[in-house]
Amino acid sequence: MLQLIIGLVLFLGVHSVSIVAHPWRDAMVARLGEWPWKGLYGIVSLVGLVLIVRGYAEARFDPVVLYSPPAWTHHLSMLLMLAVFPALLAAYFPGRIQRMLKHPMLVAVKAWALAHLLVNGTLAALLLFGGFLAWAVADRISLKRRAQASPLQAPVTPANDIIVVVGGLALYAAFLFWLHASLFGVALISP
């Protein structure tokens, strides 16, 4: 569990610098340079992510159960996840969907975290998914008072909405039928 906590502190901590210390972040970028800052940011994020994955996997062997979700939450979770992949793609393919969601990556993270909290009642799940949900809410609130950096995106075209929907649904189907079981050892649909 300690690995999971340290990983969350590192990963969410570095991703929270703009939320809590935007002037400090700008000063560090000016002092180190943009690419060294991004390299440091990336290394801390990667170490945090590895610790999160290892810590969560380890915690699954000896879970601390806080609650037992009812069976119907599985269906609600799958419905919420239907929006996650299109929202994720909309962050990089500007169009009507991106404009409507305003911050599609944060929408994807919030829906992903909530969907997983609905079906996982362990302490490790609460730390992992609850931590990401709290971070995404805090980041969305903070975006109202800070300047927006333009993420790397495809050019704006009407076809982007088609890419977002078709690609998002294809990713959803891949995770539903194969990738979730392959990557995380949890089959979402029983054979």
SULHU-V25785 format. One record per backbone hydrogen bond with DSSP energy under -1.0 kcal/mol. CO is the residue of the C=O (numbers start at 0). NH is the residue of the N-H. Records with the same first field share a line. If there is no record, write none. Layout:
CO: NH  NH
This chain:
0: 4
1: 5
2: 6
3: 7
4: 8
5: 9
6: 10
7: 11
8: 12
9: 13
10: 14
15: 19
16: 20
20: 24
21: 25
22: 26
23: 27
24: 28
25: 29
26: 30
27: 31
28: 32
32: 36
33: 37
34: 38
35: 39
36: 40
37: 41
38: 42
39: 43
40: 44
41: 45
42: 46
43: 47
44: 48
45: 49
46: 50
47: 51
48: 52
49: 53
50: 54
51: 55
52: 56
53: 57
54: 58
55: 59
57: 60
63: 122
69: 72
70: 73
71: 75
72: 76
73: 77
74: 78
75: 79
76: 80
79: 82
82: 86
83: 87
84: 88
85: 89
88: 91  92
91: 153
94: 98
95: 99
96: 100
97: 101
100: 102
102: 106
103: 107
104: 108
105: 109
106: 110
107: 111
108: 112
109: 113
110: 114
111: 115
112: 116
113: 117
115: 119
120: 65  66
121: 125
122: 126
123: 127
124: 128
125: 129
126: 130
127: 131
128: 132
129: 133
130: 134
131: 135
132: 136
133: 137
134: 138
135: 139
136: 140
137: 141
138: 142
140: 143
141: 144
156: 159
158: 162
159: 163
160: 164
161: 165
162: 166
163: 167
164: 168
165: 169
166: 170
167: 171
168: 172
169: 173
170: 174
171: 175
172: 176
173: 177  178
174: 179
177: 181
178: 182
179: 183
180: 184
